[in-house]
Amino acid sequence: MSVQDLLELAREKDIRVATAESCTGGMVAAALTDVAGSSDVFDRGFVTYSNAAKRDMLGVRADTLDAVGAVSEEVAREMADGALARSEAHVAVSITGIAGPGGSDVKPEGRVCFGLAVSGLTTSSETVEFGALGRTRVREAARDHALALLRKGVTAIAS
């Protein structure tokens, strides 16, 4: 399913979407808004690169950040929940990860955590290990995965 198809499905069901992005820096929002007429589906995007932005803009708890760090499924869930709560969207996706270069033994380059919040459903999260593909390729892979999650969320409402 293309981005155009995703937007058309959401439009048919009167579903709005939002994004909360860290390591992708707005790439998912850009992919959605690259399509003319997306404003009736795409509500808003939050680029929350710093922990302070995650707290201030999305309501991610400082305790969560302190306990597990920004690159975690817990933070991804809180980011998605925050985006859903602070928007007019029905579906929100979040991304937080280590695009590289660098990383650590505990959190290697290419580890990206995603959250998916859908109105009326339990928020889900997952971690994808893209590997040390290089910064650009990790970010592109994370963007594409987030778009697939948005499709999943829209489909869950649409069915």
C-alpha positions in Angstrom: 0.0 0.0 0.0 1.4 3.4 -1.0 1.2 6.5 1.1 -1.5 7.7 -1.3 -3.5 4.5 -0.7 -3.0 5.0 3.1 -4.3 8.5 2.9 -7.3 7.5 0.7 -8.3 4.7 3.1 -8.1 7.1 6.1 -10.1 9.7 4.1 -12.8 7.2 3.2 -13.2 6.3 6.9 -12.8 9.9 8.1 -9.7 8.9 10.2 -7.0 11.5 11.1 -3.4 10.6 11.9 -0.6 12.1 13.9 3.1 11.3 14.3 5.6 11.6 17.1 9.1 11.3 15.8 12.5 11.4 17.4 15.3 9.8 15.3 13.4 10.4 12.0 13.1 14.1 12.7 9.8 14.5 10.8 10.4 12.1 7.9 7.1 10.3 8.4 5.2 13.6 8.5 7.0 14.7 5.4 6.1 11.5 3.6 2.5 12.0 4.4 2.4 15.7 3.5 4.3 15.1 0.2 0.9 14.0 -1.1 -1.3 16.8 -2.2 -4.5 17.0 -0.2 -3.2 15.2 2.8 -4.4 17.9 5.2 -7.8 16.3 5.6 -6.1 13.2 7.0 -2.8 14.3 8.6 -3.5 16.3 11.7 -0.1 17.1 13.1 3.4 15.8 13.7 5.5 16.2 16.8 9.3 16.2 16.4 10.6 15.5 19.9 14.3 14.9 19.5 15.3 15.8 23.0 14.0 14.2 26.2 12.7 17.6 27.3 10.6 17.8 24.1 9.3 14.3 24.7 8.2 15.4 28.2 6.9 18.9 27.3 5.2 18.2 24.0 4.0 14.6 24.5 3.8 14.1 28.3 6.4 11.3 28.4 7.1 10.8 32.1 10.6 11.8 33.4 10.5 8.6 35.5 10.1 6.5 32.4 13.0 8.3 30.6 15.2 7.9 33.7 14.3 4.2 34.2 14.6 2.9 30.6 16.0 5.7 28.4 14.5 7.4 25.4 15.1 4.4 23.1 12.6 2.0 24.6 9.2 0.5 24.0 7.9 2.2 27.1 8.9 5.6 25.8 7.5 4.8 22.4 4.2 3.9 23.9 4.0 7.1 25.9 5.0 9.1 22.8 2.2 7.5 20.8 -0.3 8.0 23.6 0.8 11.6 24.0 0.4 12.3 20.3 -3.1 10.8 20.2 -4.1 12.8 23.3 -2.7 16.1 22.1 -4.2 16.0 18.6 -7.4 15.4 16.8 -6.1 12.1 15.4 -7.6 8.7 15.7 -4.3 6.9 15.0 -0.8 8.0 16.1 2.6 6.4 15.5 5.8 7.1 17.3 9.5 6.5 16.6 12.5 6.7 18.9 15.8 5.1 18.1 19.5 5.2 17.4 20.0 6.0 13.8 23.8 6.3 14.1 26.6 6.5 13.8 27.3 5.0 17.1 25.3 3.3 19.8 26.4 1.0 22.5 26.4 -2.7 23.5 23.1 -2.1 25.3 21.5 0.0 22.6 23.2 -0.6 19.3 23.0 1.5 16.1 19.9 0.6 14.1 17.6 -0.1 17.1 14.3 1.7 16.7 11.3 1.5 19.0 7.8 2.2 17.6 4.5 2.9 19.3 1.0 2.7 17.7 -1.9 4.3 19.5 -5.4 3.8 18.0 -8.5 5.3 19.6 -10.4 2.7 21.6 -7.6 0.1 21.4 -4.6 -0.8 23.6 -1.4 1.0 22.6 1.2 -1.4 21.2 4.9 -1.1 20.8 7.7 -3.0 19.2 11.4 -2.8 18.6 13.1 -3.4 15.2 16.8 -4.0 14.9 17.6 -2.6 11.5 21.3 -3.0 12.1 24.2 -0.6 11.4 23.0 0.4 7.9 24.2 3.9 8.3 22.2 6.9 9.5 20.3 7.6 6.3 19.2 4.0 5.7 18.2 3.4 9.3 16.0 6.6 9.2 14.4 5.6 5.9 13.7 2.1 7.1 12.2 3.5 10.3 10.0 5.9 8.2 8.8 3.1 6.1 8.0 0.9 9.1 6.1 3.7 10.8 4.0 4.2 7.6 3.2 0.5 7.6 2.2 0.8 11.3 -0.1 3.7 10.4 -1.7 1.5 7.7 -2.2 -1.2 10.3 -3.8 1.3 12.7 -6.1 2.8 10.1 -7.1 -0.7 8.9 -7.9 -1.7 12.5 -10.4 1.2 12.7 -11.7 0.7 9.2 -12.5 -3.0 9.6 
